[in-house]
Amino acid sequence: MLRKWTSLVVVFALVAGFLGCAGTTGEAAAKPFEGVTLNVMMEGHPSSDAIKALAPEFEAATGIKVNVEVIPYDEIPQKALLAFSQQSDSYDIIHNDRLHTQGYVSNNYILALDDFVKNSAINQYFDAKDFVPAYLNACYVDGKLYGLPVYGESTFLMYRKDLFAEYGISAPQTMDQMVEAAKTVKERSNGQVVGVTLRGASGIHLIYVWSGFLWAHGGQWFDANGKLDIATPEAIAATETYAKLLREYGPMGYANFGWQENRLQFQNGTAGMTIDATVNGAFCEDPAESKVVGKTGYAPVPSGSANQKGGQHSLAVHNLFISRFSKNPEAAFLFASWALSKEIQLKSMELEAHSGVSSLAAMQGPAFTAKYGAFKDGMLEAIDKANVNYIPTVAEANEIIDRVGRAISEVLAGSRSAKDALEAVNKDINDNVLK
């Protein structure tokens, strides 16, 4: 009798447990990651601000808590590398420039996303066909997908079309014409408007824009054997042109100009020209903060010489990477793909001056044209011409960019000639970095 009673108790307990679980199955299935916390490192950019503002929608839908930390772009590489090298799970997702992708993959710091893309439990927000093809293609290494594109951009020339009309200048098509245009603007405005503003801060800021000059003059980063190749006459001429523009026709303090400083100099109406990211067009046409709304022309980056190979327009893509050390990689992919879904990108475009959307639906929609029509055609032309090899993407990219940036900074300061600086840094990198 005792055995029968014990058996019945066990059966009733199992049934009750089953019924209790059945009552919560739907809710659990709807929010399988409820209670998970994700930590996301994002670079200072309008897209990051929008994602952070919209994150509560994701939290309400999934039960996942998301901590988005927005930090300056300059600080991202070092902070990310520190977390990766320590195998820390402090960040599940890291937002960074694609130029770091190869290094992250080589060191096994980030996860390939292909299995996540195929997983029907977490791929409901992912739509490969909605991404700008050039941006998504830039996220692949050896046939595997390692990131999702947050935003992309190219480079173009922005110029004061009102001043150019007044002074009888045409949009420059060559670097020589750009130098002449800068000279004319400075002289005709009696120095009230500098001829040109460009980035001068050492590191990626300087290298990003200088690279356009390198390619425009017929130069390249590497030779056929993978060795650095910037001690050439073409690279020297590019550096001399860059230095001449800034030293003779540029603004005070240009040596400290990164993306933001350069952008503000132009949009405040105190420069005749600039070459920078296509995303800057959104700021130029924003009446809330720009003095050059409707006064800005957009044109391709000028060519440099008859032997130019092309390639002076960048292909810059900034991705979300999932750390290999994350304890919640599936939840991380769910958030990353949600943040970059077309619905969220359409919303983010309304919240921030964000023309670098990676969603085709957002880029091709009427809201984009209404907001960014003034430079949309120039931006699309630049993207169409974009050069995937515009800046180094090898595993040693960080070191190369840092050392070359410091060398060019010496040229801008007038402490070394372009020839001496580039020959020295070219040898240094080939001997000590690309061994």
C-alpha positions as CSV (number, residue, x, y, z in Angstrom):
1,M,0.0,0.0,0.0
2,L,2.9,2.4,0.9
3,R,4.5,1.7,-2.5
4,K,1.2,2.5,-4.4
5,W,0.7,5.7,-2.4
6,T,4.3,6.8,-3.1
7,S,3.9,6.0,-6.8
8,L,0.7,8.1,-7.0
9,V,2.4,11.0,-5.3
10,V,5.3,10.9,-7.8
11,V,2.8,10.8,-10.7
12,F,0.7,13.7,-9.4
13,A,3.9,15.7,-8.9
14,L,5.1,15.0,-12.4
15,V,1.7,16.0,-13.9
16,A,1.5,19.1,-11.8
17,G,5.0,20.1,-12.8
18,F,4.2,19.5,-16.4
19,L,1.0,21.5,-16.2
20,G,2.9,24.3,-14.4
21,C,5.5,24.4,-17.1
22,A,2.9,24.3,-19.9
23,G,1.4,27.5,-18.5
24,T,4.6,29.4,-19.0
25,T,5.8,27.8,-22.2
26,G,4.4,30.5,-24.5
27,E,5.9,33.4,-22.5
28,A,9.3,31.6,-22.2
29,A,9.4,30.9,-26.0
30,A,8.5,34.6,-26.7
31,K,11.4,35.8,-24.5
32,P,14.0,33.0,-24.4
33,F,16.7,35.4,-23.2
34,E,14.7,37.3,-20.6
35,G,17.0,38.4,-17.8
36,V,20.1,38.4,-19.9
37,T,22.2,41.6,-19.8
38,L,24.3,42.7,-22.8
39,N,27.1,45.3,-22.7
40,V,27.7,47.1,-25.9
41,M,30.7,49.4,-26.8
42,M,29.8,51.9,-29.5
43,E,31.7,54.7,-31.1
44,G,30.6,58.3,-30.8
45,H,28.4,58.7,-33.9
46,P,24.8,59.6,-34.7
47,S,24.0,56.0,-35.4
48,S,25.2,55.0,-31.9
49,D,23.1,57.8,-30.3
50,A,20.0,56.6,-32.1
51,I,20.5,52.9,-31.2
52,K,21.0,53.8,-27.6
53,A,17.8,55.9,-27.6
54,L,15.8,53.1,-29.2
55,A,17.2,50.3,-27.1
56,P,14.3,50.3,-24.6
57,E,12.1,49.1,-27.4
58,F,14.3,46.0,-27.8
59,E,14.4,45.5,-24.0
60,A,10.6,45.6,-23.8
61,A,10.2,43.1,-26.7
62,T,12.8,40.6,-25.5
63,G,13.4,41.1,-21.8
64,I,17.1,41.6,-22.5
65,K,18.8,44.4,-20.7
66,V,21.1,46.4,-22.9
67,N,23.8,48.7,-21.6
68,V,25.1,50.9,-24.5
69,E,28.3,52.7,-23.8
70,V,29.2,55.4,-26.3
71,I,32.8,56.4,-26.3
72,P,35.0,58.6,-28.6
73,Y,36.0,56.9,-31.8
74,D,39.7,57.4,-31.0
75,E,39.4,55.4,-27.8
76,I,37.6,52.4,-29.3
77,P,40.6,50.5,-30.7
78,Q,42.7,50.5,-27.5
79,K,39.8,49.8,-25.3
80,A,38.5,46.9,-27.5
81,L,42.0,45.5,-27.8
82,L,42.4,45.5,-24.0
83,A,39.2,43.7,-23.5
84,F,40.0,41.1,-26.2
85,S,43.6,40.5,-25.0
86,Q,42.4,39.9,-21.5
87,Q,39.7,37.5,-22.8
88,S,37.2,39.6,-20.9
89,D,33.5,39.2,-21.2
90,S,33.0,42.8,-20.2
91,Y,31.6,43.6,-23.7
92,D,29.4,41.3,-25.7
93,I,29.4,43.6,-28.8
94,I,32.0,46.0,-30.0
95,H,31.4,48.7,-32.7
96,N,34.5,49.5,-34.7
97,D,35.9,50.3,-38.1
98,R,36.2,47.4,-40.6
99,L,39.9,48.0,-40.9
100,H,40.3,46.1,-37.7
101,T,38.4,43.0,-38.9
102,Q,41.4,41.1,-40.2
103,G,43.3,41.6,-37.0
104,Y,40.4,40.5,-34.9
105,V,39.9,37.4,-37.0
106,S,43.6,36.5,-37.0
107,N,43.7,36.7,-33.2
108,N,40.4,34.8,-32.8
109,Y,38.8,37.8,-31.0
110,I,35.4,37.8,-32.7
111,L,32.8,35.2,-33.8
112,A,31.8,34.3,-37.3
113,L,28.1,35.0,-37.6
114,D,27.1,32.5,-40.3
115,D,25.5,30.0,-37.9
116,F,23.6,32.8,-36.2
117,V,22.2,34.0,-39.6
118,K,20.9,30.4,-40.2
119,N,19.4,30.0,-36.7
120,S,15.6,30.6,-37.0
121,A,15.4,31.2,-33.3
122,I,17.4,34.4,-33.5
123,N,17.5,35.6,-37.1
124,Q,14.0,37.2,-37.4
125,Y,15.5,40.7,-37.6
126,F,18.3,39.8,-40.1
127,D,17.8,40.6,-43.8
128,A,20.9,40.3,-45.9
129,K,19.1,41.7,-48.9
130,D,18.4,45.0,-47.1
131,F,22.0,45.9,-46.5
132,V,23.9,48.0,-49.0
133,P,25.8,45.3,-50.8
134,A,29.2,47.0,-50.7
135,Y,28.9,47.5,-46.9
136,L,27.9,43.9,-46.2
137,N,30.5,42.4,-48.5
138,A,33.1,44.4,-46.6
139,C,32.2,42.3,-43.5
140,Y,33.4,39.0,-44.9
141,V,36.9,37.5,-44.4
142,D,37.7,34.3,-46.2
143,G,34.1,33.7,-47.1
144,K,32.8,34.1,-43.5
145,L,30.7,36.9,-42.1
146,Y,32.3,38.5,-39.1
147,G,30.3,41.7,-38.6
148,L,27.1,43.6,-39.4
149,P,27.4,47.1,-40.9
150,V,26.2,49.9,-38.7
151,Y,27.0,52.6,-41.2
152,G,29.1,53.2,-44.2
153,E,30.4,56.1,-46.0
154,S,32.8,57.3,-48.7
155,T,34.6,60.6,-49.3
156,F,33.8,63.6,-51.5
157,L,34.7,67.2,-52.0
158,M,32.5,69.7,-50.3
159,Y,32.8,73.3,-51.4
160,R,31.1,76.7,-51.0
161,K,29.2,77.0,-54.2
162,D,28.1,80.5,-53.3
163,L,31.7,81.7,-52.9
164,F,32.9,79.8,-55.9
165,A,30.2,81.5,-58.0
166,E,31.2,84.9,-56.6
167,Y,34.9,84.4,-57.3
168,G,34.4,82.7,-60.6
169,I,35.8,79.3,-59.6
170,S,34.7,75.9,-60.9
171,A,34.6,72.8,-58.7
172,P,38.2,71.5,-58.9
173,Q,38.7,68.3,-60.8
174,T,42.4,68.0,-60.2
175,M,44.6,68.5,-57.1
176,D,46.3,71.4,-58.8
177,Q,43.0,73.1,-59.4
178,M,42.1,72.5,-55.7
179,V,45.3,74.3,-54.6
180,E,44.4,77.2,-56.9
181,A,40.8,77.3,-55.6
182,A,42.1,77.4,-52.0
183,K,44.4,80.2,-52.8
184,T,41.7,82.2,-54.5
185,V,39.2,81.8,-51.7
186,K,41.7,82.9,-49.1
187,E,42.9,85.9,-51.1
188,R,39.5,87.1,-52.3
189,S,37.9,86.9,-48.9
190,N,40.9,88.7,-47.3
191,G,41.5,85.8,-45.1
192,Q,38.0,85.8,-43.6
193,V,37.4,82.4,-45.1
194,V,40.3,79.9,-45.2
195,G,40.8,78.2,-48.6
196,V,40.5,74.7,-47.3
197,T,40.1,72.6,-44.1
198,L,41.4,69.1,-43.8
199,R,42.0,66.7,-40.9
200,G,45.5,67.1,-39.3
201,A,45.3,65.0,-36.1
202,S,47.7,62.1,-36.2
203,G,46.4,58.6,-36.6
204,I,43.3,57.4,-38.3
205,H,41.8,60.9,-38.6
206,L,44.7,62.2,-40.7
207,I,45.3,58.9,-42.6
208,Y,41.7,58.6,-43.6
209,V,41.7,61.8,-45.6
210,W,45.3,61.7,-46.7
211,S,44.8,58.3,-48.3
212,G,42.5,59.9,-50.9
213,F,45.5,62.1,-51.9
214,L,47.7,59.1,-52.0
215,W,45.5,57.3,-54.5
216,A,44.6,60.5,-56.4
217,H,48.3,61.0,-57.1
218,G,48.7,57.4,-58.4
219,G,50.1,55.9,-55.2
220,Q,49.1,52.8,-53.3
221,W,49.7,51.4,-49.9
222,F,51.4,48.0,-50.7
223,D,53.4,46.5,-53.5
224,A,52.8,43.2,-55.2
225,N,54.7,41.4,-52.4
226,G,52.7,42.9,-49.6
227,K,55.4,45.4,-48.5
228,L,54.6,49.0,-47.7
229,D,55.0,51.2,-50.7
230,I,54.6,54.8,-49.7
231,A,58.2,56.1,-50.3
232,T,57.3,56.6,-54.0
233,P,57.3,59.8,-56.0
234,E,53.5,59.6,-56.1
235,A,53.2,59.3,-52.3
236,I,55.6,62.1,-51.7
237,A,53.7,64.4,-54.1
238,A,50.5,63.5,-52.4
239,T,52.0,64.5,-49.0
240,E,53.4,67.7,-50.3
241,T,50.1,68.7,-51.7
242,Y,48.3,67.9,-48.5
243,A,50.9,69.9,-46.5
244,K,50.8,72.9,-48.9
245,L,47.0,73.1,-48.6
246,L,47.0,73.1,-44.9
247,R,50.1,75.2,-44.2
248,E,49.3,77.9,-46.7
249,Y,45.5,78.0,-47.0
250,G,44.2,76.0,-44.0
251,P,42.8,77.0,-40.6
252,M,44.7,77.7,-37.4
253,G,45.1,74.7,-35.2
254,Y,44.7,72.2,-38.1
255,A,47.2,69.8,-36.5
256,N,44.5,69.0,-33.9
257,F,41.6,68.6,-36.4
258,G,39.9,65.2,-36.3
259,W,36.5,64.5,-37.9
260,Q,34.5,66.7,-35.7
261,E,36.8,69.7,-35.7
262,N,37.2,69.6,-39.5
263,R,33.4,69.3,-39.9
264,L,32.7,72.2,-37.7
265,Q,35.2,74.4,-39.4
266,F,33.4,73.9,-42.7
267,Q,29.8,73.9,-41.6
268,N,30.4,77.2,-39.7
269,G,31.1,78.9,-43.0
270,T,34.8,79.6,-42.4
271,A,36.3,77.4,-45.1
272,G,36.0,77.3,-48.8
273,M,36.4,73.5,-49.2
274,T,37.0,70.3,-47.4
275,I,37.4,66.6,-48.3
276,D,35.9,64.3,-45.8
277,A,33.3,61.6,-45.2
278,T,30.0,61.7,-47.1
279,V,28.1,61.6,-43.8
280,N,29.2,65.2,-43.3
281,G,26.7,66.2,-45.9
282,A,24.0,65.6,-43.3
283,F,25.5,68.1,-41.0
284,C,26.1,70.7,-43.8
285,E,22.4,70.6,-44.6
286,D,21.1,70.6,-41.0
287,P,19.7,74.1,-40.3
288,A,19.9,73.5,-36.6
289,E,23.7,73.6,-36.6
290,S,25.0,74.6,-40.0
291,K,25.6,78.0,-41.6
292,V,26.1,76.5,-45.1
293,V,22.7,75.0,-45.7
294,G,22.0,75.3,-49.4
295,K,25.4,76.8,-50.0
296,T,27.4,73.6,-50.3
297,G,28.3,71.8,-53.5
298,Y,29.3,68.2,-53.6
299,A,31.8,66.7,-56.1
300,P,34.2,63.8,-56.5
301,V,37.6,63.9,-54.8
302,P,39.9,65.6,-57.4
303,S,42.4,63.5,-59.3
304,G,46.1,64.1,-58.9
305,S,48.0,63.1,-62.0
306,A,47.9,61.6,-65.4
307,N,49.1,58.2,-64.1
308,Q,46.4,58.1,-61.4
309,K,45.1,54.6,-60.8
310,G,41.8,55.8,-59.3
311,G,40.6,54.7,-55.9
312,Q,40.6,58.1,-54.1
313,H,37.1,57.5,-52.7
314,S,37.0,55.5,-49.5
315,L,34.9,52.6,-48.6
316,A,34.6,53.0,-44.9
317,V,32.3,50.6,-43.0
318,H,31.8,50.5,-39.3
319,N,30.6,47.2,-37.9
320,L,29.1,45.5,-34.9
321,F,31.3,42.6,-33.9
322,I,30.4,39.9,-31.3
323,S,33.2,39.1,-28.9
324,R,34.3,35.5,-28.8
325,F,34.4,35.9,-25.0
326,S,30.7,36.9,-24.7
327,K,28.6,34.6,-22.5
328,N,25.5,35.4,-24.5
329,P,26.5,35.4,-28.2
330,E,23.0,34.4,-29.4
331,A,21.3,37.3,-27.5
332,A,24.1,39.6,-28.8
333,F,23.3,38.6,-32.4
334,L,19.6,39.2,-31.8
335,F,20.3,42.7,-30.6
336,A,22.9,43.5,-33.3
337,S,20.5,42.4,-36.1
338,W,17.6,44.2,-34.5
339,A,19.6,47.5,-34.2
340,L,20.4,47.3,-37.9
341,S,17.0,46.2,-39.2
342,K,15.4,48.5,-41.7
343,E,12.7,49.4,-39.2
344,I,15.2,50.6,-36.7
345,Q,17.4,52.3,-39.2
346,L,14.4,54.2,-40.5
347,K,13.7,55.4,-37.0
348,S,17.3,56.2,-36.3
349,M,17.4,58.4,-39.4
350,E,14.6,60.5,-37.9
351,L,16.3,60.9,-34.6
352,E,19.8,61.8,-35.7
353,A,21.6,63.4,-38.7
354,H,22.5,59.9,-40.0
355,S,22.9,59.7,-43.7
356,G,25.3,56.7,-43.5
357,V,22.5,54.1,-43.0
358,S,23.4,50.6,-44.2
359,S,19.8,49.7,-44.9
360,L,18.7,50.0,-48.6
361,A,15.1,50.6,-47.5
362,A,16.2,53.6,-45.5
363,M,18.6,54.9,-48.1
364,Q,16.1,54.6,-51.0
365,G,13.1,55.9,-49.0
366,P,11.4,59.3,-49.5
367,A,12.5,60.4,-46.0
368,F,16.1,60.0,-47.0
369,T,15.7,62.0,-50.2
370,A,13.7,64.7,-48.5
371,K,16.4,65.1,-45.8
372,Y,19.6,64.4,-47.7
373,G,18.7,65.1,-51.4
374,A,21.1,67.9,-51.6
375,F,24.1,65.5,-51.5
376,K,22.5,62.1,-52.1
377,D,23.7,61.9,-55.8
378,G,27.2,62.8,-54.8
379,M,27.3,60.3,-52.0
380,L,26.0,57.5,-54.2
381,E,28.5,58.3,-56.9
382,A,31.3,58.2,-54.3
383,I,30.1,54.9,-52.9
384,D,30.0,53.5,-56.5
385,K,33.6,54.5,-57.0
386,A,34.7,53.4,-53.5
387,N,38.0,51.7,-53.0
388,V,38.1,48.7,-50.7
389,N,41.9,49.0,-50.4
390,Y,41.7,52.7,-49.5
391,I,43.4,52.2,-46.2
392,P,45.3,49.2,-44.8
393,T,43.1,46.3,-43.5
394,V,45.9,43.9,-42.7
395,A,46.4,42.6,-39.2
396,E,49.1,45.2,-38.6
397,A,46.8,48.0,-39.7
398,N,46.8,49.8,-36.3
399,E,50.6,50.0,-36.2
400,I,50.9,51.1,-39.8
401,I,48.3,53.8,-39.4
402,D,49.9,55.1,-36.2
403,R,53.4,55.2,-37.5
404,V,52.5,56.7,-40.9
405,G,50.3,59.3,-39.2
406,R,53.1,60.4,-37.0
407,A,55.4,60.7,-40.0
408,I,53.0,62.9,-42.0
409,S,52.3,65.0,-38.9
410,E,56.0,65.9,-39.0
411,V,55.6,67.0,-42.6
412,L,52.6,69.2,-41.7
413,A,54.6,70.7,-38.9
414,G,57.4,71.5,-41.3
415,S,60.0,69.6,-39.2
416,R,60.7,67.0,-42.0
417,S,60.4,66.9,-45.8
418,A,57.8,64.6,-47.2
419,K,60.6,62.6,-48.9
420,D,62.6,62.1,-45.7
421,A,59.5,61.3,-43.5
422,L,58.0,58.8,-45.9
423,E,61.3,57.0,-46.7
424,A,62.0,56.6,-43.0
425,V,58.6,55.3,-42.0
426,N,58.4,53.0,-45.1
427,K,61.7,51.4,-44.1
428,D,60.7,51.3,-40.4
429,I,57.4,49.5,-41.1
430,N,58.9,47.0,-43.6
431,D,61.8,46.2,-41.2
432,N,59.9,46.1,-37.9
433,V,56.2,45.6,-38.5
434,L,55.7,43.6,-41.8
435,K,58.6,41.2,-41.2
